[in-house]
Amino acid sequence: MQQQTLAKAIDVNGIGLHSGAQVRLSLKPAPAGHGIVFVRTDVTDRDNVIPALWNKVVDTRLCTVIANEDGVSVGTIEHLMAALRGCGIDNLRIELDGPEVPVMDGSAAPFVEKIDEAGIRMQGKARRVIKILKEITLEQDGKTVRLRPAIGSSFGGRIDFDHPSIGRQDYTIQLLNGNFRHDLADARTFGFAHEVEALRRNGLALGGSLDNAIVLDQDKVLNDEGLRYYDEFIRHKLLDAIGDLYLAGMPILGAYEADKPGHAMNNAILHQLFAQPDCWVMVDLELDDRAGMPFGKGLESAAAISA
């Protein structure tokens, strides 16, 4: 399977979830082997390039934030990263004129629509993936996340909220044949009205609204249109996980399983993974025509990505 980038550049405009400021975003094709990088065009006095990598994550409290050595950061990247993973984009230069990616409607669907509009170009070089060789598990504060060997790439999770509109929800998806587009992409982020009020008092969530998030009070969903799925909450949690795990620098071939998933645990499991080089290997991804499933070929040292 070949690496892919966009067939042409595309522009996206929207507001930042936390800053409330208008942000202009440009997605530009990049050469094979380039990976995904963010570029802060509003920063001109220091290095403004931030690679989309696990070891650049500096904050996971409300969203995923990455930064470079000069302290230039970009936040709320998880929905865009999920769209890139779900659409199979390996190489991209993402330029933006503010500190966070536009929240759009609170899901990855607007980014997927823009990617589909631009088209995808194959690049004639094998796609590289991280193949999980041994199971690793992380448990912390009643939360669990696990990576284990598996055919293909799957994401499964469970949440349990003491709220009548959420409750306990389970969902698993194997990323195959573009199903991210219709099974997860339009699942929106969510929050509780009392938490939004507290965040705004602290200068956060200034761009949040019923137009870009599911908002709940003590009893119900406040959005007039209701939910897009009865289990939209766990679907969005897995959307976030797909975006967060794409900060591995390439797709992960294996199964992600989590109980109470979140940004902090997602980044922590990547740190644990790359600290154990016997648990994974970098491979070229090919397609087994007999089963229609991806498999790895060409095992080699993965030191470069764990450095």
Residue pairs with C-beta under 8 A, 6 or more apart in sequence:
1 126
1 127
1 285
1 286
1 287
1 294
2 122
2 123
2 124
2 125
2 126
2 127
3 32
3 33
3 90
3 91
3 122
3 123
3 125
3 126
3 127
3 128
4 88
4 89
4 90
4 91
4 120
4 121
4 122
4 123
4 127
5 29
5 30
5 31
5 32
5 34
5 89
5 90
5 91
5 92
5 120
5 121
5 123
6 27
6 28
6 29
6 89
6 92
6 115
6 118
6 119
6 120
6 121
7 29
7 118
7 119
7 120
7 121
8 29
8 118
8 119
9 26
9 27
9 28
9 29
9 118
10 26
10 27
10 114
10 115
10 117
10 118
11 24
11 25
11 26
11 27
12 24
12 25
12 26
12 27
12 102
12 104
12 110
12 111
12 114
13 22
13 23
13 24
13 25
13 102
14 22
14 23
14 25
14 102
14 103
14 104
14 110
15 21
15 22
15 23
15 102
15 103
15 207
15 212
16 23
16 76
16 98
16 99
16 100
16 101
16 102
16 103
16 206
16 207
17 63
17 76
17 100
17 103
17 189
17 205
17 207
17 208
17 212
17 213
18 62
18 63
18 75
18 76
18 100
18 199
18 204
18 205
18 206
18 207
18 208
19 98
19 99
19 100
19 206
19 207
20 206
20 207
21 98
21 207
22 98
23 96
23 97
23 98
23 100
23 101
23 102
24 96
24 97
24 98
25 94
25 95
25 96
25 101
25 102
26 94
26 95
26 96
27 92
27 93
27 94
27 114
27 115
27 118
28 92
28 93
28 94
28 95
29 91
29 92
29 93
29 121
30 36
30 37
30 91
30 92
30 93
31 91
31 123
32 90
32 91
32 123
32 124
32 125
33 91
33 125
34 91
34 92
34 93
35 51
35 52
35 53
35 90
35 91
35 249
35 250
36 51
36 52
36 81
36 84
36 89
36 90
36 91
36 92
36 94
36 246
37 49
37 50
37 51
37 52
37 92
37 93
37 94
38 49
38 50
38 51
38 52
38 66
38 74
38 77
38 94
38 95
38 96
39 48
39 49
39 50
39 93
39 94
39 95
39 96
40 48
40 50
40 72
40 74
40 96
40 97
40 98
40 99
41 48
41 95
41 96
41 97
42 97
42 98
43 72
46 70
46 71
46 72
47 68
47 69
47 70
47 72
48 72
49 68
50 56
50 66
50 67
50 68
50 72
50 73
50 74
51 66
51 68
52 66
52 77
52 81
52 94
52 246
52 247
52 249
53 66
53 247
53 248
53 249
54 247
54 248
54 249
54 267
54 270
54 271
54 274
55 271
55 274
56 66
56 67
56 68
56 247
57 64
57 65
57 66
57 247
57 267
58 65
58 66
58 67
58 73
59 65
59 73
59 75
60 262
60 263
60 264
60 266
60 267
61 263
61 264
62 199
62 204
62 205
63 75
63 76
63 77
63 78
63 100
63 263
64 75
64 76
64 77
64 78
64 81
64 240
64 243
64 244
64 247
64 263
64 266
64 267
65 73
65 74
65 75
65 76
65 77
66 73
66 74
66 75
66 77
66 247
67 73
67 74
73 99
74 96
74 99
74 100
74 101
75 99
75 100
75 101
76 100
76 101
76 103
77 101
77 243
78 239
78 240
78 243
78 244
78 263
79 101
79 103
79 104
79 106
79 107
79 108
79 111
79 189
79 239
79 240
79 243
80 94
80 101
80 108
80 111
80 243
81 242
81 243
81 244
81 246
81 247
82 108
82 180
82 184
82 185
82 239
82 240
82 242
82 243
82 246
83 108
83 111
83 112
83 115
83 185
83 243
84 92
84 111
84 115
84 246
85 175
85 180
85 242
85 243
85 245
85 246
85 251
86 108
86 112
86 175
86 178
86 180
86 181
86 184
86 185
86 242
87 112
87 115
87 116
87 120
87 178
87 180
87 181
88 120
89 115
89 120
90 123
90 127
90 250
91 123
103 189
103 207
103 208
103 212
103 213
104 110
104 111
104 212
105 186
105 188
105 211
105 212
106 188
106 189
106 190
106 212
106 213
106 214
107 185
107 186
107 187
107 188
107 189
107 236
107 239
108 180
108 184
108 185
108 186
108 239
108 243
109 185
109 186
112 180
112 181
112 185
116 181
126 284
126 285
126 286
126 298
127 250
127 251
127 284
127 285
128 250
128 282
128 283
128 284
128 285
129 250
129 251
129 252
129 253
129 282
129 283
129 284
129 285
129 294
129 296
130 248
130 249
130 250
130 251
130 252
130 253
130 254
130 273
130 280
130 281
130 282
130 283
130 302
130 305
131 149
131 253
131 254
131 280
131 281
131 282
131 283
131 296
132 147
132 148
132 149
132 150
132 252
132 253
132 254
132 255
132 273
132 279
132 280
133 149
133 278
133 279
133 280
133 281
134 149
134 276
134 278
134 279
134 280
135 146
135 147
135 148
135 149
135 279
136 146
136 147
136 148
136 269
136 272
136 273
136 276
136 279
137 144
137 145
137 146
138 144
138 145
138 146
138 265
138 268
138 269
138 272
140 265
140 268
142 260
143 258
143 259
143 260
143 261
143 262
143 265
144 258
144 259
144 260
145 256
145 257
145 258
145 259
145 261
145 265
145 266
145 268
145 269
146 255
146 256
146 257
146 258
146 269
147 252
147 254
147 255
147 256
147 257
147 269
147 273
147 279
148 254
148 255
148 257
149 254
149 255
150 253
150 254
150 255
151 291
151 293
151 295
152 174
152 175
152 176
152 253
152 293
152 294
153 174
153 175
153 251
153 252
153 253
153 254
153 255
153 294
154 172
154 173
154 174
154 175
154 254
154 255
154 256
155 172
155 173
155 175
155 238
155 241
155 242
155 245
155 255
155 256
156 170
156 171
156 172
156 173
156 238
156 255
156 256
156 257
156 258
157 170
157 171
157 172
157 234
157 237
157 238
157 241
157 256
157 257
157 258
157 259
157 261
158 168
158 169
158 170
158 234
158 258
158 259
158 260
159 166
159 168
159 169
159 233
159 234
159 237
159 260
159 261
160 167
160 168
160 169
160 260
161 167
161 233
163 216
163 218
164 219
164 220
165 216
165 219
165 220
165 221
165 227
166 216
166 233
169 231
169 233
169 234
170 231
170 234
171 231
171 234
171 235
171 238
173 179
173 180
173 183
173 184
173 238
175 242
176 293
180 242
183 235
184 235
184 236
184 238
184 239
184 242
185 239
186 228
187 228
187 229
187 232
187 235
187 236
187 239
188 212
188 213
188 214
188 228
188 232
188 236
189 212
189 213
189 214
189 236
189 240
190 213
190 214
190 215
190 216
190 232
190 233
190 236
191 205
191 208
191 213
191 214
191 215
191 216
192 215
192 216
192 217
193 215
193 216
193 217
193 222
194 217
196 205
196 208
196 215
199 205
199 208
200 206
208 215
210 222
210 223
210 224
214 221
214 223
214 227
214 232
214 233
215 221
215 222
215 223
216 222
221 227
229 235
237 258
237 261
237 262
238 261
240 261
240 262
240 263
240 266
241 256
241 258
241 261
241 266
244 263
244 266
244 267
244 270
245 252
245 256
245 266
245 270
247 267
247 270
248 270
248 273
248 305
249 305
250 282
250 305
251 285
253 283
253 285
253 294
253 296
258 265
258 266
273 279
273 280
274 280
274 305
274 306
277 302
277 303
277 306
280 302
281 296
281 299
281 300
281 302
282 299
282 300
282 301
282 302
282 304
282 305
283 296
283 297
283 298
283 299
283 300
284 296
284 297
284 298
285 294
285 295
285 296
285 297
286 294
286 295
286 296
286 297
287 293
287 294
287 295
288 294
288 295
